Amino acid sequence: MKQNVGKVDRIIRLILGVAAIGVGVAAQGTGLIVGAIVGVALIGTALTGRCLAYVPFGINTCSAK
């Protein structure tokens, strides 16, 4: 599967992913679980450059080459 997440989108996802994990750790309990899941998902898409949620909608934030 080719990448569909652009550079700016990846940076934003990485920052939000780290923030979500931080908020989850501070919240504890259910907040920890939710924060960890959301954070890992965002960081995963930032690192791989692929977002499965974009596929059905045909969204591609990569710059045209």
mmCIF file as Biopython writes it, N, C-alpha, C and O atoms, coordinates in Angstrom:
data_model
#
loop_
_atom_site.group_PDB
_atom_site.id
_atom_site.type_symbol
_atom_site.label_atom_id
_atom_site.label_alt_id
_atom_site.label_comp_id
_atom_site.label_asym_id
_atom_site.label_entity_id
_atom_site.label_seq_id
_atom_site.pdbx_PDB_ins_code
_atom_site.Cartn_x
_atom_site.Cartn_y
_atom_site.Cartn_z
_atom_site.occupancy
_atom_site.B_iso_or_equiv
_atom_site.auth_seq_id
_atom_site.auth_asym_id
_atom_site.pdbx_PDB_model_num
ATOM 1   N N  . MET A ? 1  ? 0.852   -1.176 0.000  1.0 0.0 1  A 1 
ATOM 2   C CA . MET A ? 1  ? 0.000   0.000  0.000  1.0 0.0 1  A 1 
ATOM 3   C C  . MET A ? 1  ? 0.899   1.241  0.000  1.0 0.0 1  A 1 
ATOM 4   O O  . MET A ? 1  ? 1.854   1.324  0.773  1.0 0.0 1  A 1 
ATOM 5   N N  . LYS A ? 2  ? 0.590   2.188  -0.860 1.0 0.0 2  A 1 
ATOM 6   C CA . LYS A ? 2  ? 1.430   3.380  -0.940 1.0 0.0 2  A 1 
ATOM 7   C C  . LYS A ? 2  ? 1.014   4.404  0.118  1.0 0.0 2  A 1 
ATOM 8   O O  . LYS A ? 2  ? -0.079  4.334  0.680  1.0 0.0 2  A 1 
ATOM 9   N N  . GLN A ? 3  ? 1.899   5.339  0.369  1.0 0.0 3  A 1 
ATOM 10  C CA . GLN A ? 3  ? 1.652   6.359  1.384  1.0 0.0 3  A 1 
ATOM 11  C C  . GLN A ? 3  ? 0.557   7.314  0.937  1.0 0.0 3  A 1 
ATOM 12  O O  . GLN A ? 3  ? 0.446   7.643  -0.244 1.0 0.0 3  A 1 
ATOM 13  N N  . ASN A ? 4  ? -0.251  7.756  1.899  1.0 0.0 4  A 1 
ATOM 14  C CA . ASN A ? 4  ? -1.297  8.731  1.607  1.0 0.0 4  A 1 
ATOM 15  C C  . ASN A ? 4  ? -1.335  9.852  2.646  1.0 0.0 4  A 1 
ATOM 16  O O  . ASN A ? 4  ? -2.291  10.628 2.692  1.0 0.0 4  A 1 
ATOM 17  N N  . VAL A ? 5  ? -0.299  9.936  3.475  1.0 0.0 5  A 1 
ATOM 18  C CA . VAL A ? 5  ? -0.217  10.970 4.503  1.0 0.0 5  A 1 
ATOM 19  C C  . VAL A ? 5  ? 1.012   11.824 4.211  1.0 0.0 5  A 1 
ATOM 20  O O  . VAL A ? 5  ? 2.131   11.315 4.158  1.0 0.0 5  A 1 
ATOM 21  N N  . GLY A ? 6  ? 0.798   13.123 4.023  1.0 0.0 6  A 1 
ATOM 22  C CA . GLY A ? 6  ? 1.877   14.042 3.690  1.0 0.0 6  A 1 
ATOM 23  C C  . GLY A ? 6  ? 2.730   14.435 4.883  1.0 0.0 6  A 1 
ATOM 24  O O  . GLY A ? 6  ? 2.446   14.058 6.020  1.0 0.0 6  A 1 
ATOM 25  N N  . LYS A ? 7  ? 3.781   15.198 4.607  1.0 0.0 7  A 1 
ATOM 26  C CA . LYS A ? 7  ? 4.769   15.569 5.624  1.0 0.0 7  A 1 
ATOM 27  C C  . LYS A ? 7  ? 4.151   16.371 6.766  1.0 0.0 7  A 1 
ATOM 28  O O  . LYS A ? 7  ? 4.368   16.047 7.934  1.0 0.0 7  A 1 
ATOM 29  N N  . VAL A ? 8  ? 3.392   17.402 6.447  1.0 0.0 8  A 1 
ATOM 30  C CA . VAL A ? 8  ? 2.786   18.239 7.495  1.0 0.0 8  A 1 
ATOM 31  C C  . VAL A ? 8  ? 1.799   17.414 8.311  1.0 0.0 8  A 1 
ATOM 32  O O  . VAL A ? 8  ? 1.773   17.507 9.539  1.0 0.0 8  A 1 
ATOM 33  N N  . ASP A ? 9  ? 0.996   16.613 7.637  1.0 0.0 9  A 1 
ATOM 34  C CA . ASP A ? 9  ? 0.027   15.737 8.297  1.0 0.0 9  A 1 
ATOM 35  C C  . ASP A ? 9  ? 0.741   14.773 9.245  1.0 0.0 9  A 1 
ATOM 36  O O  . ASP A ? 9  ? 0.264   14.530 10.353 1.0 0.0 9  A 1 
ATOM 37  N N  . ARG A ? 10 ? 1.863   14.232 8.824  1.0 0.0 10 A 1 
ATOM 38  C CA . ARG A ? 10 ? 2.626   13.289 9.650  1.0 0.0 10 A 1 
ATOM 39  C C  . ARG A ? 10 ? 3.188   13.969 10.890 1.0 0.0 10 A 1 
ATOM 40  O O  . ARG A ? 10 ? 3.165   13.392 11.977 1.0 0.0 10 A 1 
ATOM 41  N N  . ILE A ? 11 ? 3.689   15.181 10.739 1.0 0.0 11 A 1 
ATOM 42  C CA . ILE A ? 11 ? 4.235   15.915 11.885 1.0 0.0 11 A 1 
ATOM 43  C C  . ILE A ? 11 ? 3.137   16.208 12.899 1.0 0.0 11 A 1 
ATOM 44  O O  . ILE A ? 11 ? 3.335   16.040 14.103 1.0 0.0 11 A 1 
ATOM 45  N N  . ILE A ? 12 ? 1.980   16.646 12.410 1.0 0.0 12 A 1 
ATOM 46  C CA . ILE A ? 12 ? 0.853   16.943 13.299 1.0 0.0 12 A 1 
ATOM 47  C C  . ILE A ? 12 ? 0.412   15.680 14.028 1.0 0.0 12 A 1 
ATOM 48  O O  . ILE A ? 12 ? 0.154   15.717 15.231 1.0 0.0 12 A 1 
ATOM 49  N N  . ARG A ? 13 ? 0.324   14.569 13.315 1.0 0.0 13 A 1 
ATOM 50  C CA . ARG A ? 13 ? -0.087  13.302 13.932 1.0 0.0 13 A 1 
ATOM 51  C C  . ARG A ? 13 ? 0.914   12.860 14.994 1.0 0.0 13 A 1 
ATOM 52  O O  . ARG A ? 13 ? 0.520   12.353 16.044 1.0 0.0 13 A 1 
ATOM 53  N N  . LEU A ? 14 ? 2.193   13.047 14.729 1.0 0.0 14 A 1 
ATOM 54  C CA . LEU A ? 14 ? 3.219   12.659 15.695 1.0 0.0 14 A 1 
ATOM 55  C C  . LEU A ? 14 ? 3.094   13.479 16.975 1.0 0.0 14 A 1 
ATOM 56  O O  . LEU A ? 14 ? 3.143   12.932 18.077 1.0 0.0 14 A 1 
ATOM 57  N N  . ILE A ? 15 ? 2.933   14.782 16.827 1.0 0.0 15 A 1 
ATOM 58  C CA . ILE A ? 15 ? 2.789   15.661 17.994 1.0 0.0 15 A 1 
ATOM 59  C C  . ILE A ? 15 ? 1.526   15.311 18.779 1.0 0.0 15 A 1 
ATOM 60  O O  . ILE A ? 15 ? 1.566   15.199 20.004 1.0 0.0 15 A 1 
ATOM 61  N N  . LEU A ? 16 ? 0.401   15.137 18.072 1.0 0.0 16 A 1 
ATOM 62  C CA . LEU A ? 16 ? -0.853  14.799 18.747 1.0 0.0 16 A 1 
ATOM 63  C C  . LEU A ? 16 ? -0.793  13.417 19.392 1.0 0.0 16 A 1 
ATOM 64  O O  . LEU A ? 16 ? -1.385  13.204 20.450 1.0 0.0 16 A 1 
ATOM 65  N N  . GLY A ? 17 ? -0.094  12.489 18.776 1.0 0.0 17 A 1 
ATOM 66  C CA . GLY A ? 17 ? 0.052   11.150 19.346 1.0 0.0 17 A 1 
ATOM 67  C C  . GLY A ? 17 ? 0.814   11.164 20.652 1.0 0.0 17 A 1 
ATOM 68  O O  . GLY A ? 17 ? 0.411   10.519 21.620 1.0 0.0 17 A 1 
ATOM 69  N N  . VAL A ? 18 ? 1.914   11.898 20.684 1.0 0.0 18 A 1 
ATOM 70  C CA . VAL A ? 18 ? 2.693   12.021 21.920 1.0 0.0 18 A 1 
ATOM 71  C C  . VAL A ? 18 ? 1.865   12.723 22.994 1.0 0.0 18 A 1 
ATOM 72  O O  . VAL A ? 18 ? 1.894   12.332 24.160 1.0 0.0 18 A 1 
ATOM 73  N N  . ALA A ? 19 ? 1.127   13.763 22.596 1.0 0.0 19 A 1 
ATOM 74  C CA . ALA A ? 19 ? 0.275   14.483 23.544 1.0 0.0 19 A 1 
ATOM 75  C C  . ALA A ? 19 ? -0.829  13.576 24.088 1.0 0.0 19 A 1 
ATOM 76  O O  . ALA A ? 19 ? -1.130  13.621 25.280 1.0 0.0 19 A 1 
ATOM 77  N N  . ALA A ? 20 ? -1.432  12.760 23.233 1.0 0.0 20 A 1 
ATOM 78  C CA . ALA A ? 20 ? -2.499  11.853 23.674 1.0 0.0 20 A 1 
ATOM 79  C C  . ALA A ? 20 ? -1.978  10.842 24.684 1.0 0.0 20 A 1 
ATOM 80  O O  . ALA A ? 20 ? -2.655  10.539 25.666 1.0 0.0 20 A 1 
ATOM 81  N N  . ILE A ? 21 ? -0.793  10.326 24.452 1.0 0.0 21 A 1 
ATOM 82  C CA . ILE A ? 21 ? -0.206  9.388  25.409 1.0 0.0 21 A 1 
ATOM 83  C C  . ILE A ? 21 ? 0.095   10.107 26.723 1.0 0.0 21 A 1 
ATOM 84  O O  . ILE A ? 21 ? -0.141  9.554  27.797 1.0 0.0 21 A 1 
ATOM 85  N N  . GLY A ? 22 ? 0.611   11.324 26.649 1.0 0.0 22 A 1 
ATOM 86  C CA . GLY A ? 22 ? 0.885   12.102 27.857 1.0 0.0 22 A 1 
ATOM 87  C C  . GLY A ? 22 ? -0.368  12.383 28.661 1.0 0.0 22 A 1 
ATOM 88  O O  . GLY A ? 22 ? -0.359  12.259 29.886 1.0 0.0 22 A 1 
ATOM 89  N N  . VAL A ? 23 ? -1.441  12.757 27.993 1.0 0.0 23 A 1 
ATOM 90  C CA . VAL A ? 23 ? -2.716  13.016 28.674 1.0 0.0 23 A 1 
ATOM 91  C C  . VAL A ? 23 ? -3.249  11.722 29.280 1.0 0.0 23 A 1 
ATOM 92  O O  . VAL A ? 23 ? -3.771  11.722 30.395 1.0 0.0 23 A 1 
ATOM 93  N N  . GLY A ? 24 ? -3.120  10.632 28.552 1.0 0.0 24 A 1 
ATOM 94  C CA . GLY A ? 24 ? -3.579  9.343  29.060 1.0 0.0 24 A 1 
ATOM 95  C C  . GLY A ? 24 ? -2.842  8.919  30.309 1.0 0.0 24 A 1 
ATOM 96  O O  . GLY A ? 24 ? -3.454  8.409  31.248 1.0 0.0 24 A 1 
ATOM 97  N N  . VAL A ? 25 ? -1.537  9.121  30.336 1.0 0.0 25 A 1 
ATOM 98  C CA . VAL A ? 25 ? -0.744  8.768  31.514 1.0 0.0 25 A 1 
ATOM 99  C C  . VAL A ? 25 ? -1.154  9.632  32.705 1.0 0.0 25 A 1 
ATOM 100 O O  . VAL A ? 25 ? -1.233  9.146  33.833 1.0 0.0 25 A 1 
ATOM 101 N N  . ALA A ? 26 ? -1.410  10.900 32.452 1.0 0.0 26 A 1 
ATOM 102 C CA . ALA A ? 26 ? -1.829  11.799 33.530 1.0 0.0 26 A 1 
ATOM 103 C C  . ALA A ? 26 ? -3.228  11.451 34.033 1.0 0.0 26 A 1 
ATOM 104 O O  . ALA A ? 26 ? -3.517  11.619 35.218 1.0 0.0 26 A 1 
ATOM 105 N N  . ALA A ? 27 ? -4.103  10.965 33.140 1.0 0.0 27 A 1 
ATOM 106 C CA . ALA A ? 27 ? -5.492  10.682 33.506 1.0 0.0 27 A 1 
ATOM 107 C C  . ALA A ? 27 ? -5.624  9.387  34.295 1.0 0.0 27 A 1 
ATOM 108 O O  . ALA A ? 27 ? -6.470  9.300  35.185 1.0 0.0 27 A 1 
ATOM 109 N N  . GLN A ? 28 ? -4.824  8.396  33.997 1.0 0.0 28 A 1 
ATOM 110 C CA . GLN A ? 28 ? -4.890  7.060  34.600 1.0 0.0 28 A 1 
ATOM 111 C C  . GLN A ? 28 ? -6.215  6.376  34.279 1.0 0.0 28 A 1 
ATOM 112 O O  . GLN A ? 28 ? -7.085  6.979  33.651 1.0 0.0 28 A 1 
ATOM 113 N N  . GLY A ? 29 ? -6.373  5.144  34.699 1.0 0.0 29 A 1 
ATOM 114 C CA . GLY A ? 29 ? -7.605  4.396  34.483 1.0 0.0 29 A 1 
ATOM 115 C C  . GLY A ? 29 ? -7.974  4.264  33.018 1.0 0.0 29 A 1 
ATOM 116 O O  . GLY A ? 29 ? -7.136  3.939  32.178 1.0 0.0 29 A 1 
ATOM 117 N N  . THR A ? 30 ? -9.248  4.521  32.724 1.0 0.0 30 A 1 
ATOM 118 C CA . THR A ? 30 ? -9.762  4.422  31.360 1.0 0.0 30 A 1 
ATOM 119 C C  . THR A ? 30 ? -9.083  5.438  30.446 1.0 0.0 30 A 1 
ATOM 120 O O  . THR A ? 30 ? -8.833  5.155  29.274 1.0 0.0 30 A 1 
ATOM 121 N N  . GLY A ? 31 ? -8.788  6.616  30.979 1.0 0.0 31 A 1 
ATOM 122 C CA . GLY A ? 31 ? -8.103  7.645  30.195 1.0 0.0 31 A 1 
ATOM 123 C C  . GLY A ? 31 ? -6.746  7.174  29.710 1.0 0.0 31 A 1 
ATOM 124 O O  . GLY A ? 31 ? -6.315  7.527  28.612 1.0 0.0 31 A 1 
ATOM 125 N N  . LEU A ? 32 ? -6.078  6.381  30.523 1.0 0.0 32 A 1 
ATOM 126 C CA . LEU A ? 32 ? -4.776  5.835  30.138 1.0 0.0 32 A 1 
ATOM 127 C C  . LEU A ? 32 ? -4.929  4.908  28.938 1.0 0.0 32 A 1 
ATOM 128 O O  . LEU A ? 32 ? -4.146  4.974  27.991 1.0 0.0 32 A 1 
ATOM 129 N N  . ILE A ? 33 ? -5.931  4.052  28.982 1.0 0.0 33 A 1 
ATOM 130 C CA . ILE A ? 33 ? -6.158  3.105  27.882 1.0 0.0 33 A 1 
ATOM 131 C C  . ILE A ? 33 ? -6.528  3.844  26.602 1.0 0.0 33 A 1 
ATOM 132 O O  . ILE A ? 33 ? -5.973  3.568  25.538 1.0 0.0 33 A 1 
ATOM 133 N N  . VAL A ? 34 ? -7.464  4.780  26.703 1.0 0.0 34 A 1 
ATOM 134 C CA . VAL A ? 34 ? -7.902  5.542  25.528 1.0 0.0 34 A 1 
ATOM 135 C C  . VAL A ? 34 ? -6.743  6.369  24.973 1.0 0.0 34 A 1 
ATOM 136 O O  . VAL A ? 34 ? -6.512  6.381  23.764 1.0 0.0 34 A 1 
ATOM 137 N N  . GLY A ? 35 ? -6.022  7.054  25.845 1.0 0.0 35 A 1 
ATOM 138 C CA . GLY A ? 35 ? -4.883  7.863  25.415 1.0 0.0 35 A 1 
ATOM 139 C C  . GLY A ? 35 ? -3.814  7.032  24.733 1.0 0.0 35 A 1 
ATOM 140 O O  . GLY A ? 35 ? -3.233  7.451  23.732 1.0 0.0 35 A 1 
ATOM 141 N N  . ALA A ? 36 ? -3.556  5.848  25.279 1.0 0.0 36 A 1 
ATOM 142 C CA . ALA A ? 36 ? -2.543  4.969  24.693 1.0 0.0 36 A 1 
ATOM 143 C C  . ALA A ? 36 ? -2.976  4.481  23.311 1.0 0.0 36 A 1 
ATOM 144 O O  . ALA A ? 36 ? -2.173  4.472  22.377 1.0 0.0 36 A 1 
ATOM 145 N N  . ILE A ? 37 ? -4.231  4.077  23.177 1.0 0.0 37 A 1 
ATOM 146 C CA . ILE A ? 37 ? -4.720  3.575  21.887 1.0 0.0 37 A 1 
ATOM 147 C C  . ILE A ? 37 ? -4.695  4.676  20.831 1.0 0.0 37 A 1 
ATOM 148 O O  . ILE A ? 37 ? -4.206  4.467  19.721 1.0 0.0 37 A 1 
ATOM 149 N N  . VAL A ? 38 ? -5.219  5.841  21.177 1.0 0.0 38 A 1 
ATOM 150 C CA . VAL A ? 38 ? -5.242  6.965  20.230 1.0 0.0 38 A 1 
ATOM 151 C C  . VAL A ? 38 ? -3.815  7.398  19.892 1.0 0.0 38 A 1 
ATOM 152 O O  . VAL A ? 38 ? -3.487  7.627  18.728 1.0 0.0 38 A 1 
ATOM 153 N N  . GLY A ? 39 ? -2.978  7.509  20.912 1.0 0.0 39 A 1 
ATOM 154 C CA . GLY A ? 39 ? -1.598  7.927  20.700 1.0 0.0 39 A 1 
ATOM 155 C C  . GLY A ? 39 ? -0.818  6.979  19.811 1.0 0.0 39 A 1 
ATOM 156 O O  . GLY A ? 39 ? -0.109  7.413  18.903 1.0 0.0 39 A 1 
ATOM 157 N N  . VAL A ? 40 ? -0.946  5.687  20.068 1.0 0.0 40 A 1 
ATOM 158 C CA . VAL A ? 40 ? -0.234  4.691  19.262 1.0 0.0 40 A 1 
ATOM 159 C C  . VAL A ? 40 ? -0.742  4.704  17.820 1.0 0.0 40 A 1 
ATOM 160 O O  . VAL A ? 40 ? 0.047   4.577  16.883 1.0 0.0 40 A 1 
ATOM 161 N N  . ALA A ? 41 ? -2.051  4.856  17.639 1.0 0.0 41 A 1 
ATOM 162 C CA . ALA A ? 41 ? -2.611  4.908  16.281 1.0 0.0 41 A 1 
ATOM 163 C C  . ALA A ? 41 ? -2.072  6.120  15.522 1.0 0.0 41 A 1 
ATOM 164 O O  . ALA A ? 41 ? -1.683  6.003  14.360 1.0 0.0 41 A 1 
ATOM 165 N N  . LEU A ? 42 ? -2.049  7.274  16.172 1.0 0.0 42 A 1 
ATOM 166 C CA . LEU A ? 42 ? -1.552  8.485  15.512 1.0 0.0 42 A 1 
ATOM 167 C C  . LEU A ? 42 ? -0.059  8.387  15.204 1.0 0.0 42 A 1 
ATOM 168 O O  . LEU A ? 42 ? 0.381   8.755  14.115 1.0 0.0 42 A 1 
ATOM 169 N N  . ILE A ? 43 ? 0.709   7.894  16.155 1.0 0.0 43 A 1 
ATOM 170 C CA . ILE A ? 43 ? 2.150   7.753  15.937 1.0 0.0 43 A 1 
ATOM 171 C C  . ILE A ? 43 ? 2.415   6.715  14.848 1.0 0.0 43 A 1 
ATOM 172 O O  . ILE A ? 43 ? 3.313   6.891  14.024 1.0 0.0 43 A 1 
ATOM 173 N N  . GLY A ? 44 ? 1.640   5.642  14.844 1.0 0.0 44 A 1 
ATOM 174 C CA . GLY A ? 44 ? 1.795   4.609  13.808 1.0 0.0 44 A 1 
ATOM 175 C C  . GLY A ? 44 ? 1.563   5.149  12.412 1.0 0.0 44 A 1 
ATOM 176 O O  . GLY A ? 44 ? 2.328   4.858  11.493 1.0 0.0 44 A 1 
ATOM 177 N N  . THR A ? 45 ? 0.499   5.943  12.248 1.0 0.0 45 A 1 
ATOM 178 C CA . THR A ? 45 ? 0.236   6.508  10.921 1.0 0.0 45 A 1 
ATOM 179 C C  . THR A ? 45 ? 1.288   7.549  10.553 1.0 0.0 45 A 1 
ATOM 180 O O  . THR A ? 45 ? 1.625   7.705  9.379  1.0 0.0 45 A 1 
ATOM 181 N N  . ALA A ? 46 ? 1.805   8.259  11.548 1.0 0.0 46 A 1 
ATOM 182 C CA . ALA A ? 46 ? 2.856   9.246  11.275 1.0 0.0 46 A 1 
ATOM 183 C C  . ALA A ? 46 ? 4.134   8.557  10.805 1.0 0.0 46 A 1 
ATOM 184 O O  . ALA A ? 46 ? 4.799   9.040  9.888  1.0 0.0 46 A 1 
ATOM 185 N N  . LEU A ? 47 ? 4.476   7.442  11.424 1.0 0.0 47 A 1 
ATOM 186 C CA . LEU A ? 47 ? 5.714   6.752  11.074 1.0 0.0 47 A 1 
ATOM 187 C C  . LEU A ? 47 ? 5.613   5.986  9.753  1.0 0.0 47 A 1 
ATOM 188 O O  . LEU A ? 47 ? 6.586   5.919  9.001  1.0 0.0 47 A 1 
ATOM 189 N N  . THR A ? 48 ? 4.452   5.413  9.470  1.0 0.0 48 A 1 
ATOM 190 C CA . THR A ? 48 ? 4.305   4.630  8.235  1.0 0.0 48 A 1 
ATOM 191 C C  . THR A ? 48 ? 3.896   5.482  7.039  1.0 0.0 48 A 1 
ATOM 192 O O  . THR A ? 48 ? 4.178   5.123  5.895  1.0 0.0 48 A 1 
ATOM 193 N N  . GLY A ? 49 ? 3.231   6.612  7.297  1.0 0.0 49 A 1 
ATOM 194 C CA . GLY A ? 49 ? 2.756   7.456  6.200  1.0 0.0 49 A 1 
ATOM 195 C C  . GLY A ? 49 ? 1.497   6.925  5.553  1.0 0.0 49 A 1 
ATOM 196 O O  . GLY A ? 49 ? 1.128   7.357  4.461  1.0 0.0 49 A 1 
ATOM 197 N N  . ARG A ? 50 ? 0.830   5.988  6.218  1.0 0.0 50 A 1 
ATOM 198 C CA . ARG A ? 50 ? -0.403  5.390  5.687  1.0 0.0 50 A 1 
ATOM 199 C C  . ARG A ? 50 ? -1.529  5.551  6.690  1.0 0.0 50 A 1 
ATOM 200 O O  . ARG A ? 50 ? -1.353  5.296  7.881  1.0 0.0 50 A 1 
ATOM 201 N N  . CYS A ? 51 ? -2.680  5.975  6.207  1.0 0.0 51 A 1 
ATOM 202 C CA . CYS A ? 51 ? -3.869  6.097  7.047  1.0 0.0 51 A 1 
ATOM 203 C C  . CYS A ? 51 ? -4.993  5.305  6.387  1.0 0.0 51 A 1 
ATOM 204 O O  . CYS A ? 51 ? -5.467  5.664  5.309  1.0 0.0 51 A 1 
ATOM 205 N N  . LEU A ? 52 ? -5.412  4.233  7.039  1.0 0.0 52 A 1 
ATOM 206 C CA . LEU A ? 52 ? -6.462  3.388  6.470  1.0 0.0 52 A 1 
ATOM 207 C C  . LEU A ? 52 ? -7.803  4.104  6.417  1.0 0.0 52 A 1 
ATOM 208 O O  . LEU A ? 52 ? -8.641  3.770  5.580  1.0 0.0 52 A 1 
ATOM 209 N N  . ALA A ? 53 ? -8.026  5.078  7.291  1.0 0.0 53 A 1 
ATOM 210 C CA . ALA A ? 53 ? -9.283  5.837  7.273  1.0 0.0 53 A 1 
ATOM 211 C C  . ALA A ? 53 ? -9.375  6.733  6.037  1.0 0.0 53 A 1 
ATOM 212 O O  . ALA A ? 53 ? -10.478 7.083  5.618  1.0 0.0 53 A 1 
ATOM 213 N N  . TYR A ? 54 ? -8.251  7.104  5.453  1.0 0.0 54 A 1 
ATOM 214 C CA . TYR A ? 54 ? -8.239  7.945  4.255  1.0 0.0 54 A 1 
ATOM 215 C C  . TYR A ? 54 ? -8.632  7.165  3.001  1.0 0.0 54 A 1 
ATOM 216 O O  . TYR A ? 54 ? -9.174  7.743  2.059  1.0 0.0 54 A 1 
ATOM 217 N N  . VAL A ? 55 ? -8.364  5.862  2.981  1.0 0.0 55 A 1 
ATOM 218 C CA . VAL A ? 55 ? -8.537  5.045  1.771  1.0 0.0 55 A 1 
ATOM 219 C C  . VAL A ? 55 ? -9.960  5.081  1.217  1.0 0.0 55 A 1 
ATOM 220 O O  . VAL A ? 55 ? -10.118 5.358  0.028  1.0 0.0 55 A 1 
ATOM 221 N N  . PRO A ? 56 ? -11.016 4.815  2.012  1.0 0.0 56 A 1 
ATOM 222 C CA . PRO A ? 56 ? -12.370 4.793  1.434  1.0 0.0 56 A 1 
ATOM 223 C C  . PRO A ? 56 ? -12.810 6.136  0.854  1.0 0.0 56 A 1 
ATOM 224 O O  . PRO A ? 56 ? -13.658 6.188  -0.036 1.0 0.0 56 A 1 
ATOM 225 N N  . PHE A ? 57 ? -12.232 7.215  1.362  1.0 0.0 57 A 1 
ATOM 226 C CA . PHE A ? 57 ? -12.613 8.552  0.913  1.0 0.0 57 A 1 
ATOM 227 C C  . PHE A ? 57 ? -11.700 9.088  -0.184 1.0 0.0 57 A 1 
ATOM 228 O O  . PHE A ? 57 ? -11.952 10.164 -0.727 1.0 0.0 57 A 1 
ATOM 229 N N  . GLY A ? 58 ? -10.650 8.355  -0.513 1.0 0.0 58 A 1 
ATOM 230 C CA . GLY A ? 58 ? -9.723  8.772  -1.559 1.0 0.0 58 A 1 
ATOM 231 C C  . GLY A ? 58 ? -8.877  9.974  -1.169 1.0 0.0 58 A 1 
ATOM 232 O O  . GLY A ? 58 ? -8.407  10.712 -2.036 1.0 0.0 58 A 1 
ATOM 233 N N  . ILE A ? 59 ? -8.680  10.175 0.124  1.0 0.0 59 A 1 
ATOM 234 C CA . ILE A ? 59 ? -7.899  11.316 0.602  1.0 0.0 59 A 1 
ATOM 235 C C  . ILE A ? 59 ? -6.414  10.984 0.495  1.0 0.0 59 A 1 
ATOM 236 O O  . ILE A ? 59 ? -5.986  9.883  0.839  1.0 0.0 59 A 1 
ATOM 237 N N  . ASN A ? 60 ? -5.639  11.946 0.017  1.0 0.0 60 A 1 
ATOM 238 C CA . ASN A ? 60 ? -4.199  11.798 -0.096 1.0 0.0 60 A 1 
ATOM 239 C C  . ASN A ? 60 ? -3.580  13.164 0.165  1.0 0.0 60 A 1 
ATOM 240 O O  . ASN A ? 60 ? -3.736  14.082 -0.640 1.0 0.0 60 A 1 
ATOM 241 N N  . THR A ? 61 ? -2.876  13.303 1.290  1.0 0.0 61 A 1 
ATOM 242 C CA . THR A ? 61 ? -2.275  14.589 1.633  1.0 0.0 61 A 1 
ATOM 243 C C  . THR A ? 61 ? -0.809  14.671 1.219  1.0 0.0 61 A 1 
ATOM 244 O O  . THR A ? 61 ? -0.124  15.642 1.542  1.0 0.0 61 A 1 
ATOM 245 N N  . CYS A ? 62 ? -0.326  13.655 0.503  1.0 0.0 62 A 1 
ATOM 246 C CA . CYS A ? 62 ? 1.042   13.703 -0.021 1.0 0.0 62 A 1 
ATOM 247 C C  . CYS A ? 62 ? 1.101   14.730 -1.144 1.0 0.0 62 A 1 
ATOM 248 O O  . CYS A ? 62 ? 0.156   14.874 -1.919 1.0 0.0 62 A 1 
ATOM 249 N N  . SER A ? 63 ? 2.213   15.435 -1.221 1.0 0.0 63 A 1 
ATOM 250 C CA . SER A ? 63 ? 2.365   16.414 -2.295 1.0 0.0 63 A 1 
ATOM 251 C C  . SER A ? 63 ? 2.552   15.688 -3.621 1.0 0.0 63 A 1 
ATOM 252 O O  . SER A ? 63 ? 3.147   14.611 -3.676 1.0 0.0 63 A 1 
ATOM 253 N N  . ALA A ? 64 ? 2.043   16.284 -4.676 1.0 0.0 64 A 1 
ATOM 254 C CA . ALA A ? 64 ? 2.154   15.695 -6.015 1.0 0.0 64 A 1 
ATOM 255 C C  . ALA A ? 64 ? 3.593   15.775 -6.496 1.0 0.0 64 A 1 
ATOM 256 O O  . ALA A ? 64 ? 4.264   16.789 -6.305 1.0 0.0 64 A 1 
ATOM 257 N N  . LYS A ? 65 ? 4.065   14.700 -7.123 1.0 0.0 65 A 1 
ATOM 258 C CA . LYS A ? 65 ? 5.445   14.683 -7.623 1.0 0.0 65 A 1 
ATOM 259 C C  . LYS A ? 65 ? 5.446   14.590 -9.117 1.0 0.0 65 A 1 
ATOM 260 O O  . LYS A ? 65 ? 6.512   14.562 -9.733 1.0 0.0 65 A 1 
#
